[in-house]
Amino acid sequence: MKFTDLGLSEPILRAVREQGYETPTPIQQQAIPMVLSGGDLLAGAQTGTGKTAGFTLPLLHRLMLSQKPSAKRTVRALVLTPTRELAAQVEENVRAYGKHLPLKSMVMFGGVGMNPQIDALRRGVDILVATPGRLLDIHQQGHLDLRHVEILVLDEADRMLDMGFIHDIKKVLALLPATKQSLLFSATFSDDIKALADRLLKSPQHIEVARRNATADTVAQRVYWTGRERKKDLLAHLIQSNDWHQVLVFTRMKHGANRLAEFLVKQGVTAMAIHGNKSQGARTKALSEFKTGTLQVLVATDIAARGIDIDELPHVVNFELPNVPEDYVHRIGRTGRAGCEGEAVSLVCPDEELFLKDIERLIKRNLPRETLAGYDVPAGEKAEPIQIGRQTIGVRAARGAKPAAPHGRPPRAPQHAPQSRGGQPKSAAPRAPGMGPTGPNGAARGAAKPGNPAAKPGPHPAHDPRRDARPGARPGERTDGRPARNGDRPAALLGGRPPRNPAR
């Protein structure tokens, strides 16, 4: 089958040819005709299968057909993504495939100034690609009208649930017209996604082009069994002895990414870290240098790596295994794309053995352990619990806890811990109604009140560090994005004393 067989318009086909593509991937072969038909769709495909083009191409075609030349340009298609990098990547695809169409697109995310985004909206936009937090901030200020949206796309919907965006998603849905086409695309096809689809989609068609949580056959997976203090040296040895270039390395925490990048630089390896605490300019620079090959190693957290799209990325390294097994599938899906061979290497110490078993159970495959002389586990080293923020996970027996159920999901590693001005974590107690970036009646948090003339103004929504791709649950919400049960709620909701807020 060729793209010419799918019913797309000639301007779109010309743009596809200019990108060097002739044959659609399996997800594109199935999704494009279904989206063109106008119905709702729930599509699951592992990372790197071309799912972005699977919704971008038919979306452009439908908007072109329904465009009214004399009408004022309004947002007619909305694509929501969990992270800034993924939003930028999707909008880049929209521009590339729609270059010969009279349609305008823009990307909207936090970490950068609001005014240029507001100005772009005023000039008119047909397709908006956005992260939920910034979108809601701009809408709250009265600069965004979503009443004319014809097509809604939730991309990486599973990740948005994992990151606690379910409430923001519901707020966005409330701003959209009841009659629209809704599409859910996801790298993994979990039961949580099906539950969201049941609430959002109307008689959807279903696509699943690969076994749920499957890993690509083009990715060779290797596990090196090593000591916890020998991981850095082993990583540097593998990179230098094998002359690896374009190596994407994953850590659980942001501070761990920084330390590892600094260590590699001292070993003569060009490396940079990318995570949520980095400025948008620094993240963009690191991604650009990595894609062009100027940067040898990019050290990233799971959230920051979303949107990294390199067809021939040769190496992915799990410096630390993820404590959520589905993240392993996301991570190694960065390599082995577009039919190219890739290698995924995991450096595993005894502390992470339970994580490895959870991953093997998920992907239904045993990963043989290898050792390298001089980097194996030292005699006497035993597994120890892993501290992630305020959580202690792993080595369940050491804590006297029962093993998790086979299909249970451990808590996600926190990526962001909001701090008060005094340096202590903020309370987990829920906010009072109306107390978001602004207080009741739109007053800024901390604004001067009678009897409190010295109060300082609160942060502008554009600079709220908790918005856009900030993982972890919000008060009253589970870390896995599922609705909280009574046992999951802050004590303040149940009449008790608020607990200390776990690191987010």
C-alpha positions as CSV (number, residue, x, y, z in Angstrom):
1,M,0.0,0.0,0.0
2,K,1.1,3.5,-0.8
3,F,0.1,6.9,0.7
4,T,-1.6,7.6,-2.6
5,D,-4.1,4.7,-1.8
6,L,-5.3,6.3,1.4
7,G,-7.5,9.1,-0.1
8,L,-5.4,12.1,1.0
9,S,-5.3,15.3,-1.0
10,E,-2.5,16.0,-3.5
11,P,-1.0,18.9,-1.5
12,I,-0.6,16.6,1.5
13,L,0.8,13.8,-0.6
14,R,3.3,16.2,-2.1
15,A,4.5,17.2,1.4
16,V,4.8,13.5,2.4
17,R,6.9,12.8,-0.6
18,E,9.1,15.8,0.2
19,Q,9.7,14.2,3.6
20,G,10.9,11.1,1.9
21,Y,8.0,8.8,2.7
22,E,6.1,6.6,0.2
23,T,4.8,3.6,2.2
24,P,2.6,4.1,5.3
25,T,3.3,2.2,8.5
26,P,0.7,-0.3,9.8
27,I,-0.8,2.2,12.3
28,Q,-1.0,4.8,9.4
29,Q,-2.6,2.3,7.1
30,Q,-5.4,1.7,9.6
31,A,-5.8,5.0,11.3
32,I,-5.8,7.4,8.3
33,P,-9.0,6.0,6.6
34,M,-10.7,5.8,10.0
35,V,-10.0,9.4,10.8
36,L,-11.0,10.5,7.3
37,S,-14.4,8.8,7.9
38,G,-15.1,11.3,10.7
39,G,-15.6,8.9,13.5
40,D,-13.9,8.7,16.9
41,L,-10.8,6.5,17.3
42,L,-8.9,4.8,20.0
43,A,-5.5,3.8,18.6
44,G,-2.6,2.1,20.4
45,A,0.9,1.7,18.9
46,Q,4.3,1.5,20.4
47,T,6.6,4.5,20.2
48,G,8.3,4.9,16.8
49,T,5.5,3.4,14.6
50,G,4.5,6.7,13.0
51,K,1.3,7.4,15.0
52,T,1.9,11.1,14.8
53,A,1.5,11.1,11.1
54,G,-1.4,8.7,11.6
55,F,-3.5,11.5,13.0
56,T,-1.8,14.6,11.5
57,L,-2.3,13.7,7.8
58,P,-6.1,13.0,8.0
59,L,-6.6,15.9,10.4
60,L,-5.1,18.3,7.8
61,H,-7.2,16.7,5.0
62,R,-10.5,17.2,6.9
63,L,-9.7,20.7,8.0
64,M,-8.9,21.7,4.4
65,L,-12.2,20.3,3.2
66,S,-14.2,22.1,5.8
67,Q,-12.4,25.4,5.6
68,K,-14.5,28.5,4.8
69,P,-12.4,31.1,3.0
70,S,-14.4,34.1,4.2
71,A,-14.7,33.0,7.8
72,K,-12.6,34.3,10.6
73,R,-9.7,31.9,11.4
74,T,-10.5,30.1,14.7
75,V,-9.0,27.0,16.4
76,R,-10.6,24.1,14.7
77,A,-8.3,21.3,15.8
78,L,-6.7,20.8,19.2
79,V,-3.9,18.4,20.0
80,L,-3.1,17.9,23.6
81,T,0.3,16.5,24.6
82,P,1.8,15.8,28.1
83,T,5.2,17.6,27.5
84,R,6.7,20.7,25.9
85,E,9.1,18.6,23.7
86,L,6.3,16.4,22.4
87,A,4.1,19.4,21.7
88,A,6.9,21.0,19.7
89,Q,7.6,17.8,17.8
90,V,3.9,17.3,16.9
91,E,3.5,20.9,15.7
92,E,6.7,20.6,13.6
93,N,5.0,17.6,11.9
94,V,1.8,19.6,11.3
95,R,3.8,22.4,9.6
96,A,5.9,19.9,7.5
97,Y,2.8,18.0,6.2
98,G,0.6,21.1,5.9
99,K,3.2,23.3,4.1
100,H,1.2,23.4,0.9
101,L,-2.2,24.1,2.6
102,P,-3.7,27.4,3.6
103,L,-3.8,26.4,7.3
104,K,-2.0,27.9,10.2
105,S,-0.8,26.1,13.3
106,M,1.0,27.0,16.5
107,V,2.4,25.3,19.6
108,M,1.6,26.5,23.1
109,F,3.4,25.4,26.3
110,G,4.8,26.8,29.5
111,G,8.3,27.8,30.3
112,V,8.3,30.6,27.8
113,G,6.5,34.0,27.6
114,M,2.8,34.1,27.2
115,N,2.6,37.3,25.0
116,P,4.0,35.8,21.8
117,Q,1.5,32.9,22.1
118,I,-1.4,35.3,22.8
119,D,-0.4,37.4,19.7
120,A,-0.3,34.3,17.5
121,L,-3.8,33.4,18.7
122,R,-5.0,36.9,17.8
123,R,-3.7,36.6,14.3
124,G,-5.7,33.4,13.8
125,V,-4.9,29.7,14.2
126,D,-6.5,26.6,12.7
127,I,-4.5,24.0,14.5
128,L,-3.4,24.4,18.1
129,V,-0.9,21.9,19.7
130,A,-0.6,22.5,23.5
131,T,0.1,21.2,26.9
132,P,-2.9,21.3,29.2
133,G,-1.5,23.7,31.9
134,R,-0.5,26.6,29.6
135,L,-3.7,26.2,27.5
136,L,-5.9,26.6,30.6
137,D,-3.8,29.6,31.8
138,I,-4.3,31.4,28.5
139,H,-8.0,30.5,28.4
140,Q,-8.5,31.8,31.9
141,Q,-7.2,35.2,30.8
142,G,-9.8,35.3,28.0
143,H,-7.5,34.9,25.0
144,L,-8.5,31.5,23.8
145,D,-11.8,30.4,22.2
146,L,-12.3,26.7,21.8
147,R,-16.0,26.7,20.9
148,H,-15.3,25.9,17.3
149,V,-13.0,22.9,17.7
150,E,-14.0,20.2,15.2
151,I,-11.2,17.6,16.0
152,L,-9.6,16.8,19.4
153,V,-6.5,14.6,19.7
154,L,-5.1,13.3,22.9
155,D,-1.5,12.2,22.1
156,E,0.4,10.0,24.6
157,A,-2.8,9.9,26.6
158,D,-1.4,7.2,28.9
159,R,1.4,9.6,29.9
160,M,-1.0,12.4,30.6
161,L,-2.9,10.1,33.0
162,D,0.4,9.0,34.6
163,M,1.4,12.6,35.1
164,G,-1.8,13.6,36.9
165,F,-3.3,15.6,34.1
166,I,-6.7,14.0,34.3
167,H,-8.3,17.0,36.0
168,D,-6.8,19.4,33.5
169,I,-8.0,17.2,30.7
170,K,-11.6,17.3,32.1
171,K,-11.4,21.1,32.3
172,V,-10.3,21.3,28.7
173,L,-13.1,18.9,27.6
174,A,-15.6,21.2,29.3
175,L,-14.5,24.0,27.0
176,L,-15.1,22.1,23.8
177,P,-18.3,21.7,21.8
178,A,-20.2,18.5,22.3
179,T,-20.1,17.6,18.6
180,K,-16.6,16.9,17.5
181,Q,-14.3,14.1,16.4
182,S,-12.2,12.8,19.2
183,L,-9.0,10.7,18.8
184,L,-6.9,9.0,21.4
185,F,-3.4,7.9,20.4
186,S,-1.1,6.2,22.9
187,A,2.3,4.5,22.9
188,T,0.8,2.0,25.3
189,F,-2.8,0.7,25.4
190,S,-3.6,0.3,29.1
191,D,-6.8,-0.3,30.9
192,D,-6.7,3.2,32.2
193,I,-6.8,4.5,28.6
194,K,-9.8,2.3,27.8
195,A,-11.6,3.8,30.8
196,L,-10.9,7.3,29.6
197,A,-12.1,6.4,26.1
198,D,-15.3,5.0,27.5
199,R,-16.0,8.5,29.0
200,L,-14.9,10.5,26.0
201,L,-15.4,8.6,22.8
202,K,-18.6,7.9,21.0
203,S,-18.8,4.5,19.4
204,P,-15.1,4.6,18.6
205,Q,-13.2,2.4,16.2
206,H,-10.2,0.5,17.8
207,I,-6.7,-0.1,16.5
208,E,-3.9,-1.9,18.2
209,V,-1.1,-2.7,15.8
210,A,1.1,-4.4,18.4
211,R,0.7,-6.4,21.5
212,R,0.0,-4.3,24.5
213,N,3.3,-3.0,26.0
214,A,5.3,-4.9,23.4
215,T,8.9,-3.9,22.6
216,A,10.0,-3.5,19.0
217,D,11.8,-6.5,17.3
218,T,14.3,-4.1,15.9
219,V,15.7,-3.3,19.4
220,A,18.4,-5.6,20.8
221,Q,18.0,-5.5,24.6
222,R,20.9,-6.2,27.0
223,V,21.3,-6.1,30.7
224,Y,24.6,-5.6,32.5
225,W,24.6,-6.8,36.1
226,T,26.8,-4.4,38.1
227,G,27.4,-2.8,41.4
228,R,25.6,0.4,42.3
229,E,28.8,2.4,42.7
230,R,30.3,1.0,39.4
231,K,27.5,2.1,37.1
232,K,29.1,5.4,36.1
233,D,32.5,3.9,35.3
234,L,30.7,1.1,33.4
235,L,28.7,3.5,31.3
236,A,31.8,5.6,30.5
237,H,33.7,2.4,29.5
238,L,30.9,1.2,27.2
239,I,30.6,4.6,25.5
240,Q,34.3,5.0,24.9
241,S,35.4,1.4,24.2
242,N,32.5,1.0,21.7
243,D,32.9,4.5,20.3
244,W,29.2,5.1,20.8
245,H,27.6,8.4,19.5
246,Q,24.1,9.7,20.0
247,V,23.5,7.9,23.2
248,L,20.3,8.6,25.1
249,V,20.8,7.8,28.8
250,F,17.9,7.7,31.3
251,T,17.9,8.4,35.0
252,R,15.0,8.5,37.4
253,M,15.7,11.9,39.0
254,K,16.7,15.3,37.8
255,H,19.6,15.7,40.2
256,G,20.9,12.3,39.1
257,A,20.8,13.4,35.5
258,N,22.9,16.5,36.3
259,R,25.5,14.5,38.3
260,L,25.8,11.8,35.6
261,A,26.3,14.4,32.8
262,E,29.0,16.2,34.8
263,F,30.8,12.9,35.5
264,L,30.8,12.0,31.8
265,V,32.2,15.4,30.8
266,K,35.0,14.8,33.2
267,Q,35.7,11.5,31.5
268,G,36.0,13.3,28.1
269,V,32.5,12.5,26.8
270,T,30.4,15.4,25.5
271,A,27.2,15.2,27.5
272,M,24.3,17.4,28.7
273,A,21.3,16.8,30.9
274,I,17.7,17.6,30.0
275,H,14.9,17.7,32.5
276,G,12.1,19.9,33.8
277,N,14.3,22.2,35.9
278,K,16.2,23.3,32.8
279,S,15.1,26.4,31.0
280,Q,13.2,26.0,27.7
281,G,16.2,27.5,25.9
282,A,18.6,25.1,27.5
283,R,16.4,22.1,26.6
284,T,16.0,23.2,23.0
285,K,19.8,23.7,22.7
286,A,20.6,20.3,24.1
287,L,18.0,18.6,21.9
288,S,19.3,20.4,18.8
289,E,22.9,19.5,19.4
290,F,22.0,15.9,20.2
291,K,19.9,15.5,17.0
292,T,22.7,16.9,14.8
293,G,25.3,14.6,16.5
294,T,27.3,17.5,18.0
295,L,26.4,16.2,21.5
296,Q,27.6,12.6,22.1
297,V,25.3,11.8,25.1
298,L,22.0,13.2,26.3
299,V,21.1,12.3,29.9
300,A,17.3,12.7,30.4
301,T,14.5,11.9,32.7
302,D,11.5,10.1,31.4
303,I,9.3,13.2,31.1
304,A,11.9,15.3,29.4
305,A,12.6,12.6,26.8
306,R,9.1,12.7,25.4
307,G,9.2,14.3,22.0
308,I,12.7,13.2,21.1
309,D,12.2,11.9,17.6
310,I,15.3,10.6,15.9
311,D,14.7,7.9,13.2
312,E,18.2,6.4,13.5
313,L,19.0,6.8,17.2
314,P,21.4,3.9,17.8
315,H,21.7,3.6,21.6
316,V,19.4,3.9,24.6
317,V,20.9,3.3,28.1
318,N,18.9,2.7,31.2
319,F,21.4,4.0,33.8
320,E,18.7,3.4,36.3
321,L,15.7,1.2,35.7
322,P,12.3,2.9,35.9
323,N,10.1,2.0,38.9
324,V,7.1,2.0,36.6
325,P,7.6,-0.9,34.1
326,E,5.6,0.8,31.3
327,D,8.3,3.5,31.2
328,Y,10.8,0.9,30.1
329,V,8.7,0.4,26.9
330,H,8.6,4.1,26.3
331,R,12.4,4.5,26.9
332,I,13.6,1.8,24.6
333,G,11.1,2.9,22.0
334,R,13.3,5.9,21.3
335,T,15.6,3.5,19.3
336,G,14.9,0.9,16.6
337,R,12.6,3.3,14.7
338,A,11.6,3.3,11.1
339,G,12.9,-0.2,10.5
340,C,16.4,0.7,11.8
341,E,18.3,-1.5,14.2
342,G,18.8,-0.2,17.8
343,E,20.3,-1.3,21.0
344,A,18.9,-0.8,24.5
345,V,21.3,-1.4,27.4
346,S,20.3,-1.5,31.0
347,L,22.8,-1.2,33.9
348,V,21.2,-3.0,36.8
349,C,22.4,-3.4,40.4
350,P,20.9,-5.7,43.0
351,D,18.7,-2.8,44.4
352,E,16.8,-2.9,41.1
353,E,16.2,-6.6,40.7
354,L,12.5,-6.3,41.5
355,F,12.1,-3.5,38.9
356,L,13.7,-5.8,36.4
357,K,11.3,-8.6,37.2
358,D,8.4,-6.3,36.9
359,I,9.6,-5.2,33.4
360,E,10.1,-8.8,32.3
361,R,6.6,-9.7,33.5
362,L,5.2,-6.7,31.5
363,I,7.0,-7.4,28.2
364,K,6.6,-11.2,28.7
365,R,10.3,-11.8,28.0
366,N,13.3,-12.7,30.1
367,L,16.3,-10.5,29.7
368,P,19.6,-12.4,30.2
369,R,22.1,-10.8,32.7
370,E,25.6,-10.2,31.5
371,T,28.7,-9.2,33.5
372,L,31.8,-7.3,32.5
373,A,35.1,-8.0,34.2
374,G,35.9,-5.3,36.6
375,Y,32.4,-3.9,36.7
376,D,30.5,-6.8,38.3
377,V,28.7,-6.7,41.6
378,P,31.3,-6.5,44.4
379,A,31.4,-9.4,46.9
380,G,29.1,-8.8,49.8
381,E,27.0,-6.1,48.1
382,K,23.3,-6.7,48.9
383,A,20.2,-5.1,47.7
384,E,19.1,-1.9,49.5
385,P,15.8,0.0,49.4
386,I,15.8,2.9,46.8
387,Q,14.9,6.3,48.1
388,I,13.0,8.4,45.6
389,G,12.0,11.7,47.1
390,R,10.1,10.8,50.3
391,Q,9.3,7.3,49.1
392,T,11.3,4.2,49.8
393,I,10.7,1.5,47.2
394,G,12.3,-1.8,46.2
395,V,13.5,-4.6,48.4
396,R,10.0,-5.2,49.7
397,A,11.1,-7.8,52.1
398,A,13.4,-5.3,53.8
399,R,10.4,-3.2,54.6
400,G,8.2,-6.1,55.6
401,A,5.8,-5.3,52.8
402,K,3.9,-7.9,50.8
403,P,4.8,-8.2,47.1
404,A,2.8,-6.2,44.7
405,A,0.1,-7.9,42.7
406,P,1.2,-9.0,39.3
407,H,-0.7,-6.2,37.6
408,G,-0.1,-3.5,40.3
409,R,1.8,-0.4,39.4
410,P,4.4,1.0,41.9
411,P,4.5,4.7,42.6
412,R,6.1,6.8,39.9
413,A,9.4,8.4,40.6
414,P,8.8,12.0,41.5
415,Q,10.3,14.6,39.1
416,H,9.4,17.8,40.8
417,A,9.1,18.8,44.4
418,P,7.6,22.2,44.9
419,Q,9.2,24.1,47.7
420,S,7.9,27.0,49.9
421,R,10.0,30.1,50.2
422,G,11.3,28.7,53.5
423,G,12.7,25.7,51.7
424,Q,10.2,23.2,53.1
425,P,7.8,21.1,51.0
426,K,4.4,22.6,50.5
427,S,1.5,21.1,52.3
428,A,-0.5,18.3,50.6
429,A,-3.7,19.8,51.9
430,P,-6.0,20.7,49.0
431,R,-6.4,24.3,47.9
432,A,-9.6,26.2,48.8
433,P,-12.0,26.5,46.0
434,G,-10.9,29.1,43.5
435,M,-7.3,29.2,44.8
436,G,-5.3,28.5,41.7
437,P,-2.7,30.8,40.3
438,T,-5.2,33.5,41.4
439,G,-7.3,33.6,44.5
440,P,-11.0,34.2,44.8
441,N,-12.5,36.8,42.4
442,G,-9.3,36.7,40.4
443,A,-7.0,38.3,43.0
444,A,-3.5,37.1,42.9
445,R,-2.3,34.8,45.7
446,G,-0.6,36.8,48.3
447,A,-2.1,40.1,47.1
448,A,-2.3,42.9,49.7
449,K,-5.4,42.6,51.9
450,P,-6.7,44.9,54.6
451,G,-4.4,44.4,57.5
452,N,-1.7,42.8,55.3
453,P,-0.3,45.6,53.3
454,A,3.2,44.0,52.9
455,A,1.9,40.9,51.2
456,K,3.7,40.1,48.0
457,P,1.9,39.3,44.7
458,G,1.7,35.6,43.8
459,P,3.4,34.1,40.8
460,H,2.0,34.8,37.3
461,P,0.5,31.7,35.8
462,A,3.1,31.9,33.0
463,H,5.8,31.3,35.5
464,D,4.0,28.7,37.7
465,P,6.6,25.9,37.9
466,R,3.9,23.3,38.6
467,R,2.2,23.6,35.3
468,D,3.0,21.7,32.1
469,A,4.7,18.4,32.2
470,R,5.1,18.4,36.0
471,P,4.6,14.7,37.0
472,G,3.3,13.3,40.2
473,A,-0.2,13.4,41.6
474,R,-2.0,16.5,42.8
475,P,-3.7,16.6,46.2
476,G,-6.4,13.9,46.4
477,E,-5.0,12.1,43.3
478,R,-3.1,8.9,43.0
479,T,0.4,9.0,41.5
480,D,-0.7,6.6,38.7
481,G,-3.4,9.1,37.5
482,R,-6.3,6.9,38.7
483,P,-9.2,8.4,40.8
484,A,-8.3,8.5,44.4
485,R,-10.1,6.2,46.8
486,N,-10.6,7.3,50.4
487,G,-7.3,5.8,51.4
488,D,-5.6,7.9,48.8
489,R,-7.0,11.2,49.8
490,P,-5.1,13.8,51.9
491,A,-6.1,13.5,55.6
492,A,-7.5,17.1,55.4
493,L,-10.3,15.8,53.1
494,L,-11.2,13.2,55.7
495,G,-11.2,15.5,58.7
496,G,-7.7,14.5,59.9
497,R,-4.3,16.2,60.0
498,P,-2.8,16.8,56.6
499,P,0.1,14.5,55.8
500,R,3.5,15.7,54.7
501,N,3.5,16.1,51.0
502,P,5.6,13.5,49.2
503,A,8.0,14.8,46.6
504,R,6.5,15.3,43.2
